[in-house]
Amino acid sequence: MIRGLMPVFSIWLVGLALPAYAQSADEASPVELLAQTGSEIAPADIGAETVVAGLSQETVGIHANFDGSAIMIYGAVKRTAPLPDSKLGVIVTLEGPSAPLTIRKKSREMGIWINTQAVGVAAVPTYYAVASSAPIDTILSAAEDTQERITARYAMRAFAGPLEVEDARPFTEALLRIREAEGLFSLAENTVELQQDTLFRVDFDLPASLTEGDYKARIFLLRDGEVIDRSRAAIYVRKVGLERWLFVASREQPWLYGLMALALAAFSGWLASQIFRFIRS
């Protein structure tokens, strides 16, 4: 009974939530942004070309009126040698927390649609977005994509358990299509603004259906299809305000949450009876 009342209780309390706070990205250039106080992503490797980057914000708050957010990733390329002749490419990925998933195939058997085959995947990102400064196939080799797990196809971890099908590719392709249709997987080519092979920036529009957890941003510098440097940073997506309090109370203080749900049910029943009595009178 308590579980059935939880949505009613949440809806009743939404009106008490604090006003949604605005999350906007600064329109300054990457150089100005790097000079300001912000979240800097430290380079992972030291070479002739390394990336220095930052985030417009490290945390995203999910509140009662949350309808999505935006994250801007910006930076510059530091060089200790003359600029090479080959073309520089930049790829930025944003990955949400992963969870195991089973992909099922339905077939029509004796006039009834039933699950006939299934493939388990050990870890599938709940959100995965890729942005690049040029078409992916022109700046990233297949070998580097496989090794670095850059595109969504390779971001999914190994299959869980032995495969019971001869070819798992149709299952993974179907999963990619579904997640893309839901707006949870995306590939945006030519969206990383790269100026003079030195400055770059890209904006990610996060959907309202974000899953709470730790998100990971990765930046790759590429030349001749190979990754020459990479950086990463964490973005924390958390429920805030009333939504956070309800979430924590339902798990850490279930007795209190249950009492409040019962009190709300009693009040709703009394209010409904008064309304009907007024209508009949």
Backbone as JSON, one array per atom type, in Angstrom:
{
  "sequence": "MIRGLMPVFSIWLVGLALPAYAQSADEASPVELLAQTGSEIAPADIGAETVVAGLSQETVGIHANFDGSAIMIYGAVKRTAPLPDSKLGVIVTLEGPSAPLTIRKKSREMGIWINTQAVGVAAVPTYYAVASSAPIDTILSAAEDTQERITARYAMRAFAGPLEVEDARPFTEALLRIREAEGLFSLAENTVELQQDTLFRVDFDLPASLTEGDYKARIFLLRDGEVIDRSRAAIYVRKVGLERWLFVASREQPWLYGLMALALAAFSGWLASQIFRFIRS",
  "N": [[0.83, -1.21, 0.0], [1.94, 1.21, 0.8], [3.88, 1.59, -1.16], [2.24, 2.1, -3.32], [1.28, 4.59, -2.67], [3.42, 6.27, -2.81], [3.98, 7.7, -5.36], [1.82, 9.54, -5.27], [2.37, 11.0, -2.99], [4.79, 12.21, -3.74], [3.94, 13.85, -5.85], [2.23, 15.6, -4.51], [4.0, 17.01, -2.94], [5.55, 18.34, -4.75], [4.81, 20.93, -5.29], [5.94, 22.31, -3.24], [8.55, 22.53, -3.8], [11.72, 24.1, -4.3], [12.35, 26.93, -6.5], [13.41, 26.2, -9.79], [16.84, 26.16, -10.49], [18.81, 28.14, -12.7], [20.86, 26.93, -15.31], [23.41, 27.86, -17.1], [25.68, 28.22, -19.79], [28.75, 29.9, -20.0], [29.41, 32.39, -22.42], [31.93, 33.08, -23.15], [35.2, 33.03, -24.76], [37.32, 30.06, -25.27], [39.92, 30.67, -24.28], [39.46, 32.79, -22.47], [37.78, 31.47, -20.7], [39.45, 29.49, -19.64], [41.15, 31.09, -18.26], [39.6, 31.97, -16.22], [38.23, 31.18, -12.96], [37.61, 27.79, -12.59], [36.73, 24.4, -13.47], [39.31, 22.45, -14.1], [40.6, 20.09, -16.39], [43.03, 17.81, -16.01], [45.8, 16.9, -18.09], [46.36, 13.57, -19.28], [48.65, 12.44, -20.36], [52.04, 13.31, -21.22], [53.34, 14.98, -23.91], [54.4, 16.05, -27.22], [52.19, 17.49, -27.95], [49.65, 18.45, -25.89], [46.53, 18.41, -24.09], [44.72, 20.96, -22.49], [42.01, 21.45, -20.55], [38.64, 22.36, -19.56], [35.57, 22.39, -17.58], [32.25, 23.68, -17.79], [30.71, 23.32, -15.57], [30.81, 21.24, -12.66], [28.87, 19.77, -11.41], [25.5, 18.61, -11.72], [22.26, 19.37, -10.9], [19.36, 17.57, -10.16], [16.15, 18.48, -9.95], [12.72, 19.13, -8.88], [11.5, 20.38, -11.08], [13.13, 19.76, -13.18], [14.25, 19.88, -16.46], [16.26, 19.12, -18.14], [19.7, 19.93, -18.98], [22.81, 21.67, -19.61], [26.15, 21.16, -20.6], [29.28, 22.58, -21.01], [32.32, 21.96, -22.57], [35.59, 22.96, -22.81], [38.76, 24.18, -24.06], [42.36, 24.13, -24.72], [45.22, 23.47, -26.82], [48.38, 22.59, -25.81], [51.72, 23.07, -26.84], [54.99, 21.77, -27.34], [56.6, 21.71, -29.44], [57.09, 22.51, -32.95], [54.14, 23.21, -34.94], [52.62, 20.4, -36.35], [52.28, 19.16, -39.79], [50.11, 17.59, -40.4], [46.53, 17.14, -40.07], [44.74, 18.25, -37.2], [42.59, 16.56, -34.97], [39.72, 16.55, -32.82], [37.98, 14.83, -30.39], [35.26, 14.48, -28.23], [33.8, 12.85, -25.52], [30.94, 12.02, -23.55], [29.92, 10.23, -20.87], [27.52, 8.34, -19.13], [26.62, 6.68, -15.98], [27.07, 3.1, -15.89], [25.21, 0.04, -16.43], [24.18, -3.39, -16.1], [22.56, -5.14, -18.81], [19.96, -6.79, -20.58], [19.35, -7.82, -23.8], [16.62, -8.56, -25.72], [15.06, -10.66, -28.18], [12.11, -10.77, -30.0], [9.87, -13.15, -31.38], [7.38, -14.38, -33.63], [5.42, -16.93, -32.65], [3.26, -19.48, -33.3], [1.2, -17.65, -33.63], [1.6, -15.91, -31.52], [3.51, -13.35, -29.99], [6.6, -13.83, -28.61], [9.47, -13.87, -26.38], [12.32, -15.08, -27.8], [15.08, -15.19, -28.08], [18.02, -14.03, -26.4], [20.5, -11.68, -25.34], [22.98, -10.92, -23.06], [24.5, -8.03, -21.74], [27.35, -6.92, -20.08], [27.82, -4.29, -19.12], [26.25, -1.33, -19.85], [26.26, 2.0, -20.89], [24.13, 4.42, -19.38], [23.81, 6.8, -20.57], [25.29, 8.25, -23.43], [27.28, 10.29, -25.27], [28.84, 11.56, -28.16], [31.01, 13.87, -29.59], [32.61, 15.55, -32.29], [35.29, 17.16, -34.1], [35.35, 16.84, -36.78], [34.14, 14.61, -39.39], [33.85, 11.37, -37.98], [35.04, 9.07, -39.19], [37.08, 10.17, -40.66], [39.02, 11.13, -38.95], [39.55, 9.28, -37.0], [40.9, 6.12, -36.54], [39.89, 2.69, -37.06], [41.2, 0.86, -35.44], [42.14, 2.44, -33.29], [39.71, 3.3, -32.3], [38.63, 0.92, -31.36], [40.49, 0.26, -29.36], [40.47, 2.49, -27.59], [37.8, 2.7, -27.01], [35.82, 4.59, -28.03], [33.54, 5.34, -29.71], [29.96, 4.74, -29.43], [29.36, 2.06, -29.92], [31.57, 0.61, -29.04], [31.7, 1.44, -26.46], [30.08, -0.05, -24.87], [30.45, -2.67, -22.56], [31.88, -6.02, -22.19], [30.09, -8.98, -23.23], [27.74, -10.59, -21.1], [28.26, -13.62, -19.72], [28.11, -16.79, -21.57], [27.52, -16.63, -25.11], [24.4, -17.23, -26.57], [23.6, -17.06, -29.1], [24.4, -17.07, -32.61], [25.29, -14.78, -33.91], [25.85, -11.73, -32.48], [25.64, -9.15, -33.31], [23.22, -8.02, -34.52], [21.71, -7.64, -32.19], [23.13, -5.77, -30.62], [23.13, -3.64, -32.43], [20.4, -3.12, -32.53], [19.99, -2.25, -29.92], [21.52, 0.11, -29.94], [20.03, 1.64, -31.78], [17.62, 1.94, -30.38], [18.42, 3.36, -28.06], [19.39, 5.67, -29.28], [17.04, 6.67, -30.42], [15.71, 7.33, -28.1], [17.13, 9.47, -27.29], [19.34, 9.11, -25.7], [21.75, 8.1, -26.58], [24.11, 9.55, -28.71], [25.64, 10.94, -31.65], [27.47, 13.55, -32.68], [28.82, 14.98, -35.23], [31.31, 17.29, -36.42], [30.76, 19.27, -34.54], [32.43, 20.13, -32.54], [34.01, 23.03, -31.94], [36.84, 24.1, -33.41], [39.55, 26.16, -33.34], [42.13, 27.46, -35.2], [43.68, 25.2, -34.85], [44.15, 25.04, -32.13], [42.43, 26.14, -30.07], [39.38, 24.98, -28.59], [35.91, 24.08, -28.22], [32.83, 22.68, -27.02], [29.35, 21.97, -26.74], [27.15, 20.11, -24.73], [23.89, 18.97, -24.7], [21.97, 17.94, -22.16], [19.54, 15.43, -21.52], [16.2, 15.45, -20.02], [15.73, 13.05, -18.84], [17.88, 12.13, -17.35], [20.0, 9.84, -15.62], [20.76, 9.48, -12.21], [24.06, 9.79, -10.94], [27.64, 9.23, -11.43], [29.19, 10.9, -14.01], [31.32, 10.72, -16.89], [33.66, 12.61, -18.59], [35.55, 12.67, -21.55], [38.38, 13.67, -23.45], [39.9, 13.63, -26.58], [42.83, 14.06, -28.45], [43.79, 13.94, -31.82], [45.83, 12.8, -34.51], [46.39, 11.91, -37.83], [44.63, 9.79, -37.57], [45.29, 8.59, -35.16], [45.35, 8.53, -31.58], [46.86, 11.08, -29.8], [46.89, 12.35, -27.4], [45.05, 12.42, -24.32], [42.4, 13.28, -22.05], [40.5, 13.43, -19.0], [37.54, 13.85, -16.96], [35.31, 14.12, -14.13], [31.77, 14.38, -13.81], [29.19, 15.19, -11.69], [26.01, 14.03, -11.22], [23.21, 14.68, -9.43], [20.29, 14.27, -7.38], [18.57, 17.06, -5.99], [17.51, 19.33, -3.36], [14.08, 19.03, -2.51], [13.54, 16.68, -3.94], [15.89, 15.21, -3.52], [15.77, 14.88, -0.75], [13.45, 13.32, -0.41], [14.24, 11.03, -1.8], [16.44, 10.11, -0.28], [15.21, 9.77, 2.23], [13.36, 7.72, 1.7], [14.98, 5.54, 1.54], [16.86, 5.54, 3.65], [15.4, 6.17, 5.92], [12.93, 4.55, 6.08], [10.69, 4.08, 7.73], [9.85, 6.61, 8.6], [9.26, 7.74, 6.13], [7.17, 6.04, 5.39], [5.23, 6.63, 7.38], [4.66, 9.3, 6.73], [3.56, 8.94, 4.22], [1.26, 7.48, 4.88], [-0.06, 9.41, 6.44], [-0.52, 11.34, 4.48], [-2.25, 9.89, 2.84], [-4.46, 9.57, 4.53], [-5.18, 12.26, 4.89], [-5.79, 12.96, 2.24], [-7.97, 11.28, 1.77], [-9.84, 12.33, 3.62], [-10.08, 14.95, 2.61], [-11.18, 14.43, 0.1], [-13.66, 13.35, 0.83], [-14.85, 15.59, 2.0], [-15.07, 17.28, -0.2], [-16.89, 15.89, -1.86], [-19.09, 15.88, -0.17], [-19.65, 18.58, -0.1], [-20.39, 18.98, -2.76], [-22.73, 17.47, -2.97], [-24.41, 18.8, -1.25]],
  "CA": [[0.0, 0.0, 0.0], [2.83, 2.38, 0.9], [4.51, 1.82, -2.46], [1.25, 2.7, -4.19], [1.06, 6.0, -2.29], [4.64, 7.07, -3.0], [3.85, 8.73, -6.41], [0.89, 10.61, -4.85], [3.07, 11.84, -2.02], [5.77, 13.03, -4.45], [3.24, 14.88, -6.61], [1.71, 16.59, -3.56], [5.08, 17.85, -2.41], [6.26, 19.06, -5.81], [4.49, 22.35, -5.18], [6.78, 22.95, -2.21], [9.95, 22.53, -4.23], [12.34, 25.39, -4.57], [12.37, 27.25, -7.93], [14.52, 25.58, -10.52], [17.91, 27.12, -10.71], [19.22, 28.16, -14.1], [22.19, 26.41, -15.6], [23.76, 28.41, -18.4], [27.1, 28.18, -20.09], [29.35, 31.19, -20.32], [29.67, 32.53, -23.84], [33.29, 33.56, -23.38], [36.05, 32.16, -25.57], [38.06, 29.09, -24.47], [41.04, 31.28, -23.57], [38.92, 33.51, -21.32], [37.25, 30.5, -19.76], [40.56, 28.85, -18.95], [41.75, 32.07, -17.36], [38.72, 32.17, -15.08], [38.16, 30.08, -12.0], [36.74, 26.76, -13.12], [37.13, 23.01, -13.28], [40.29, 22.12, -15.13], [40.87, 18.68, -16.6], [44.47, 17.63, -16.15], [46.16, 15.96, -19.15], [46.79, 12.24, -18.81], [49.98, 12.13, -20.86], [52.89, 14.45, -21.57], [53.94, 14.77, -25.21], [54.61, 17.29, -27.97], [50.92, 18.19, -27.91], [48.8, 18.01, -24.78], [45.29, 19.15, -23.99], [44.34, 21.59, -21.23], [40.59, 21.66, -20.77], [37.83, 22.64, -18.39], [34.13, 22.17, -17.66], [31.45, 24.83, -17.34], [30.23, 22.98, -14.23], [31.15, 19.89, -12.25], [27.7, 19.1, -10.87], [24.19, 18.89, -12.3], [21.24, 19.07, -9.91], [18.04, 17.14, -10.64], [15.14, 18.98, -9.03], [11.35, 18.78, -9.25], [11.16, 20.92, -12.39], [14.29, 19.54, -14.06], [13.9, 19.57, -17.85], [17.5, 19.0, -18.89], [20.76, 20.87, -18.64], [23.84, 21.8, -20.63], [27.54, 21.15, -20.15], [30.24, 23.03, -22.01], [33.71, 21.52, -22.38], [36.42, 23.88, -23.58], [40.18, 24.02, -23.75], [43.39, 24.53, -25.67], [46.29, 22.5, -27.04], [49.72, 23.08, -25.48], [52.72, 22.45, -27.71], [56.41, 21.94, -27.03], [57.28, 21.52, -30.72], [56.37, 23.21, -34.02], [52.86, 22.65, -35.34], [52.78, 19.42, -37.43], [51.57, 19.44, -41.03], [48.88, 16.81, -40.46], [45.34, 17.79, -39.52], [44.4, 17.91, -35.82], [41.2, 16.22, -34.72], [39.32, 16.55, -31.42], [36.76, 14.08, -30.09], [34.86, 14.6, -26.83], [32.72, 11.93, -25.17], [30.33, 12.19, -22.24], [29.37, 8.91, -20.57], [26.81, 8.2, -17.87], [26.89, 5.43, -15.25], [26.73, 1.9, -16.64], [24.44, -0.99, -15.74], [23.97, -4.58, -16.94], [21.35, -5.07, -19.61], [19.66, -7.95, -21.41], [18.69, -7.48, -25.06], [15.79, -9.71, -26.1], [14.47, -10.67, -29.51], [10.79, -11.39, -30.02], [9.48, -13.83, -32.61], [5.98, -14.8, -33.63], [5.3, -18.38, -32.57], [1.87, -19.93, -33.2], [0.34, -16.48, -33.54], [1.88, -15.14, -30.3], [4.86, -12.79, -29.92], [7.28, -14.24, -27.38], [10.92, -13.72, -26.38], [12.92, -16.34, -28.23], [16.52, -15.12, -27.93], [18.46, -12.95, -25.51], [21.95, -11.46, -25.2], [23.27, -10.09, -21.9], [25.68, -7.16, -21.82], [27.81, -6.7, -18.71], [27.7, -2.89, -18.71], [25.82, -0.43, -20.92], [26.07, 3.35, -20.35], [22.77, 4.95, -19.41], [23.86, 7.97, -21.47], [26.59, 8.3, -24.1], [27.29, 11.28, -26.34], [30.14, 11.76, -28.81], [31.11, 15.05, -30.45], [33.91, 15.57, -32.97], [35.59, 18.36, -34.9], [35.24, 16.44, -38.19], [33.54, 13.27, -39.46], [34.61, 10.4, -37.2], [35.84, 8.15, -40.0], [38.22, 10.87, -41.26], [40.03, 11.5, -37.96], [39.73, 8.19, -36.04], [41.04, 4.81, -37.16], [39.11, 1.63, -36.42], [42.02, 0.26, -34.38], [42.13, 3.34, -32.14], [38.36, 3.28, -31.76], [38.49, -0.32, -30.6], [41.35, 0.3, -28.18], [40.07, 3.56, -26.67], [36.36, 2.59, -26.79], [35.35, 5.96, -28.19], [32.16, 5.4, -30.18], [29.01, 4.05, -28.56], [29.41, 0.62, -30.14], [32.63, 0.02, -28.22], [31.56, 1.87, -25.06], [29.44, -1.14, -24.14], [31.43, -3.64, -22.11], [31.78, -7.37, -22.7], [28.84, -9.71, -23.05], [27.65, -11.28, -19.81], [28.03, -15.05, -19.88], [28.3, -17.33, -22.92], [26.53, -16.22, -26.09], [23.49, -18.29, -27.0], [23.26, -16.78, -30.5], [25.57, -17.15, -33.47], [25.74, -13.42, -34.24], [25.28, -10.78, -31.52], [25.6, -7.8, -33.88], [21.87, -7.46, -34.62], [21.22, -7.26, -30.87], [23.77, -4.51, -30.24], [22.64, -2.6, -33.33], [19.04, -2.77, -32.09], [20.13, -1.45, -28.7], [21.98, 1.44, -30.33], [18.91, 2.35, -32.4], [16.65, 2.29, -29.34], [18.98, 4.42, -27.22], [19.45, 6.89, -30.08], [15.67, 7.18, -30.53], [15.35, 7.88, -26.8], [17.98, 10.63, -27.02], [20.34, 8.78, -24.69], [23.0, 7.91, -27.31], [24.16, 10.5, -29.82], [26.9, 11.23, -32.33], [27.37, 14.87, -33.31], [30.07, 15.28, -35.94], [31.52, 18.7, -36.79], [30.19, 20.17, -33.53], [33.52, 20.68, -31.73], [34.57, 24.21, -32.59], [38.31, 24.08, -33.33], [40.09, 27.38, -33.92], [43.57, 27.53, -35.46], [44.29, 23.97, -34.31], [44.61, 25.32, -30.77], [41.32, 26.34, -29.13], [38.2, 24.2, -28.93], [34.79, 24.06, -27.28], [31.66, 21.92, -27.47], [28.25, 21.99, -25.78], [26.31, 18.92, -24.67], [22.56, 19.18, -24.14], [21.61, 16.75, -21.39], [18.08, 15.27, -21.51], [15.52, 15.48, -18.73], [15.69, 11.68, -18.3], [19.2, 11.76, -16.85], [20.11, 8.94, -14.48], [21.64, 9.99, -11.17], [25.31, 9.05, -10.84], [28.88, 9.89, -11.84], [29.39, 10.93, -15.46], [32.74, 10.84, -17.23], [33.97, 13.32, -19.83], [36.87, 12.35, -22.1], [38.8, 14.48, -24.59], [40.96, 12.98, -27.34], [43.49, 14.75, -29.55], [44.16, 12.94, -32.81], [46.49, 13.14, -35.77], [46.54, 10.75, -38.71], [43.8, 8.7, -37.09], [45.78, 8.04, -33.9], [45.21, 9.37, -30.4], [48.16, 11.56, -29.34], [46.74, 12.75, -26.0], [43.69, 12.24, -23.82], [42.13, 13.81, -20.71], [39.18, 13.04, -18.51], [37.06, 14.51, -15.75], [34.04, 13.59, -13.64], [30.64, 15.28, -13.63], [28.32, 14.53, -10.73], [24.58, 14.29, -11.4], [22.57, 14.32, -8.17], [19.02, 14.88, -7.01], [18.77, 18.14, -5.03], [16.31, 19.89, -2.76], [13.04, 18.12, -2.04], [13.71, 15.39, -4.6], [16.96, 14.5, -2.83], [15.32, 14.52, 0.59], [12.53, 12.19, -0.55], [15.02, 9.86, -2.23], [17.22, 9.62, 0.86], [14.29, 9.33, 3.28], [12.73, 6.46, 1.34], [15.96, 4.47, 1.67], [17.55, 5.56, 4.93], [14.39, 6.26, 6.99], [11.67, 4.07, 5.48], [9.58, 4.19, 8.67], [9.37, 7.99, 8.53], [8.66, 7.91, 4.81], [5.9, 5.35, 5.41], [4.29, 7.39, 8.19], [4.23, 10.47, 5.98], [2.69, 8.47, 3.15], [-0.02, 7.17, 5.5], [-0.68, 10.68, 6.81], [-1.0, 11.95, 3.25], [-3.41, 9.13, 2.39], [-5.59, 9.92, 5.39], [-5.59, 13.63, 4.58], [-6.41, 12.97, 0.91], [-9.3, 10.69, 1.91], [-10.7, 13.3, 4.3], [-10.34, 16.06, 1.7], [-12.09, 13.97, -0.95], [-15.0, 13.23, 1.41], [-15.4, 16.94, 2.17], [-15.44, 17.81, -1.51], [-18.12, 15.22, -2.29], [-20.16, 16.35, 0.71], [-19.99, 19.93, -0.55], [-21.06, 18.87, -4.06], [-24.08, 16.92, -2.77], [-25.24, 19.72, -0.47]],
  "C": [[0.87, 1.26, 0.0], [3.47, 2.67, -0.45], [3.53, 2.48, -3.43], [1.02, 4.16, -3.91], [2.26, 6.88, -2.55], [4.51, 8.08, -4.13], [2.95, 9.86, -6.02], [1.58, 11.56, -3.91], [4.07, 12.76, -2.72], [5.09, 14.16, -5.21], [2.74, 15.98, -5.69], [2.79, 17.53, -3.09], [5.82, 18.63, -3.48], [6.01, 20.56, -5.71], [5.32, 23.07, -4.15], [8.23, 23.09, -2.64], [10.43, 23.94, -4.49], [12.32, 25.67, -6.06], [13.6, 26.63, -8.58], [15.6, 26.62, -10.75], [18.39, 27.01, -12.15], [20.64, 27.68, -14.24], [22.54, 26.88, -17.01], [25.26, 28.41, -18.57], [27.58, 29.57, -20.47], [29.66, 31.24, -21.8], [31.07, 33.03, -24.14], [34.07, 32.57, -24.22], [36.77, 31.16, -24.68], [39.21, 29.69, -23.69], [40.55, 32.01, -22.33], [38.39, 32.55, -20.27], [38.36, 29.83, -18.97], [41.22, 29.8, -17.97], [40.9, 32.3, -16.12], [38.81, 30.99, -14.12], [37.19, 29.04, -12.52], [37.31, 25.4, -12.85], [38.07, 22.63, -14.41], [40.52, 20.62, -15.17], [42.36, 18.53, -16.85], [44.77, 16.64, -17.27], [46.67, 14.66, -18.57], [48.21, 11.93, -19.23], [50.74, 13.42, -21.15], [53.58, 14.13, -22.89], [54.15, 16.09, -25.89], [53.35, 18.14, -27.99], [50.07, 17.61, -26.78], [47.59, 18.93, -24.68], [45.11, 19.7, -22.58], [42.88, 22.0, -21.4], [39.87, 21.91, -19.46], [36.37, 22.39, -18.66], [33.4, 23.43, -17.21], [30.88, 24.58, -15.95], [30.57, 21.52, -13.93], [29.95, 19.1, -11.76], [26.44, 19.53, -11.62], [23.15, 18.46, -11.28], [19.91, 18.71, -10.55], [17.01, 17.55, -9.6], [13.75, 18.67, -9.58], [10.98, 19.23, -10.65], [12.27, 20.72, -13.41], [13.82, 19.13, -15.46], [15.13, 19.47, -18.73], [18.51, 20.06, -18.47], [21.75, 20.92, -19.79], [25.21, 21.82, -19.97], [28.42, 21.63, -21.29], [31.63, 22.55, -21.62], [34.57, 22.35, -23.33], [37.89, 23.65, -23.24], [41.09, 24.49, -24.86], [44.45, 23.43, -25.75], [47.62, 23.17, -26.73], [50.75, 22.33, -26.31], [54.13, 22.77, -27.23], [57.26, 21.75, -28.29], [56.49, 22.28, -31.78], [55.1, 22.47, -34.42], [53.06, 21.67, -36.49], [51.95, 19.79, -38.66], [50.23, 18.71, -41.1], [47.75, 17.54, -39.74], [45.07, 17.3, -38.1], [42.91, 17.61, -35.71], [40.93, 16.2, -33.22], [38.01, 15.77, -31.3], [36.5, 14.19, -28.59], [33.7, 13.63, -26.58], [32.21, 12.27, -23.77], [29.53, 10.92, -21.94], [28.72, 8.88, -19.19], [27.14, 6.9, -17.18], [26.38, 4.23, -16.04], [25.96, 0.91, -15.77], [24.3, -2.19, -16.66], [22.63, -4.52, -17.64], [21.19, -6.35, -20.43], [18.86, -7.5, -22.62], [17.92, -8.71, -25.53], [15.22, -9.52, -27.5], [13.14, -11.41, -29.45], [10.52, -12.01, -31.4], [8.03, -14.27, -32.48], [5.91, -16.32, -33.71], [3.84, -18.75, -32.34], [0.92, -18.76, -32.95], [0.57, -15.6, -32.33], [3.31, -14.64, -30.35], [5.47, -13.15, -28.57], [8.78, -13.98, -27.53], [11.56, -15.08, -26.71], [14.44, -16.36, -28.06], [16.89, -13.94, -27.05], [19.99, -12.9, -25.47], [22.16, -10.54, -24.01], [24.55, -9.3, -22.09], [26.07, -6.77, -20.4], [27.6, -5.27, -18.24], [27.37, -2.03, -19.93], [25.63, 0.96, -20.32], [24.61, 3.78, -20.43], [22.67, 6.18, -20.3], [25.23, 7.98, -22.12], [26.49, 9.23, -25.3], [28.71, 11.46, -26.86], [30.05, 12.98, -29.71], [32.5, 15.09, -31.05], [34.05, 16.84, -33.79], [35.48, 18.1, -36.39], [34.55, 15.08, -38.22], [34.45, 12.23, -38.8], [35.54, 9.55, -38.06], [37.02, 8.82, -40.69], [39.32, 11.2, -40.25], [40.33, 10.37, -36.97], [39.81, 6.87, -36.78], [40.23, 3.77, -36.39], [39.88, 1.0, -35.27], [42.02, 1.12, -33.12], [40.75, 3.38, -31.48], [38.15, 2.05, -30.89], [39.28, -0.27, -29.3], [40.87, 1.31, -27.15], [38.59, 3.5, -26.31], [35.7, 3.97, -26.86], [33.89, 6.02, -28.63], [31.27, 4.51, -29.32], [29.07, 2.53, -28.72], [30.43, -0.06, -29.24], [32.56, 0.47, -26.76], [30.86, 0.81, -24.22], [30.46, -2.21, -23.81], [31.07, -5.05, -22.57], [30.41, -7.99, -22.43], [28.89, -10.49, -21.74], [27.32, -12.75, -20.05], [28.23, -15.5, -21.31], [27.17, -16.9, -23.84], [25.69, -17.42, -26.53], [23.02, -18.07, -28.43], [24.54, -16.81, -31.32], [26.15, -15.78, -33.77], [25.05, -12.43, -33.31], [25.14, -9.38, -32.1], [24.19, -7.25, -34.05], [21.31, -6.99, -33.28], [21.82, -5.92, -30.44], [23.32, -3.36, -31.14], [21.24, -2.15, -32.95], [19.09, -1.91, -30.83], [20.57, -0.03, -29.02], [20.84, 2.26, -30.94], [17.9, 2.8, -31.35], [17.15, 3.44, -28.49], [19.09, 5.74, -27.98], [18.06, 7.51, -30.23], [15.21, 7.81, -29.23], [16.16, 9.13, -26.45], [19.07, 10.39, -26.0], [21.71, 8.49, -25.31], [22.99, 8.89, -28.48], [25.57, 10.62, -30.37], [26.72, 12.53, -33.08], [28.71, 15.22, -33.93], [30.1, 16.75, -36.34], [30.9, 19.68, -35.79], [31.24, 20.7, -32.56], [34.13, 21.84, -32.49], [36.08, 24.26, -32.35], [38.86, 25.29, -34.07], [41.61, 27.32, -34.0], [44.31, 26.34, -34.85], [44.78, 24.15, -32.87], [43.46, 25.38, -29.77], [40.12, 25.5, -29.57], [37.14, 24.37, -27.84], [33.65, 23.25, -27.89], [30.62, 21.96, -26.35], [27.46, 20.69, -25.89], [24.98, 19.31, -24.03], [22.11, 17.89, -23.47], [20.09, 16.63, -21.31], [17.51, 15.3, -20.1], [15.51, 14.11, -18.06], [17.05, 11.21, -17.8], [19.11, 10.82, -15.66], [21.09, 9.53, -13.48], [22.9, 9.14, -11.12], [26.49, 9.88, -11.28], [29.05, 9.76, -13.35], [30.86, 11.21, -15.75], [32.88, 11.53, -18.57], [35.39, 12.95, -20.27], [37.14, 13.22, -23.33], [39.98, 13.79, -25.25], [41.5, 13.94, -28.4], [44.0, 13.7, -30.52], [44.9, 13.56, -33.98], [46.7, 11.85, -36.55], [45.78, 9.54, -38.18], [44.2, 8.12, -35.76], [45.62, 9.05, -32.77], [46.6, 9.77, -29.91], [48.09, 12.08, -27.89], [45.27, 12.6, -25.61], [43.59, 12.83, -22.42], [40.74, 13.37, -20.3], [38.83, 13.81, -17.25], [35.7, 13.93, -15.38], [33.02, 14.7, -13.51], [29.63, 14.54, -12.76], [26.88, 14.98, -10.93], [23.86, 13.77, -10.17], [21.19, 14.96, -8.06], [19.3, 15.94, -5.94], [17.44, 18.58, -4.47], [15.35, 18.82, -2.26], [13.17, 16.74, -2.66], [14.79, 14.56, -3.9], [16.5, 14.03, -1.46], [14.38, 13.32, 0.55], [13.27, 10.91, -0.9], [15.78, 9.26, -1.06], [16.3, 9.07, 1.94], [13.68, 7.97, 2.96], [13.67, 5.28, 1.52], [16.61, 4.4, 3.05], [16.6, 5.63, 6.12], [13.04, 5.81, 6.45], [10.47, 4.2, 6.41], [8.98, 5.59, 8.65], [8.67, 8.26, 7.21], [7.29, 7.24, 4.76], [4.84, 6.08, 6.22], [3.77, 8.62, 7.45], [3.29, 10.07, 4.85], [1.3, 8.13, 3.69], [-0.78, 8.43, 5.89], [-1.25, 11.38, 5.58], [-2.25, 11.24, 2.74], [-4.64, 9.48, 3.21], [-6.11, 11.31, 5.09], [-6.3, 13.69, 3.23], [-7.82, 12.39, 0.97], [-10.28, 11.64, 2.56], [-11.08, 14.44, 3.37], [-11.33, 15.66, 0.62], [-13.52, 13.86, -0.41], [-15.64, 14.6, 1.61], [-15.83, 17.55, 0.86], [-16.73, 17.19, -2.0], [-19.31, 15.67, -1.44], [-20.62, 17.75, 0.28], [-20.77, 19.89, -1.86], [-22.51, 18.41, -3.89], [-25.01, 17.9, -2.04], [-25.81, 20.86, -1.34]]
}
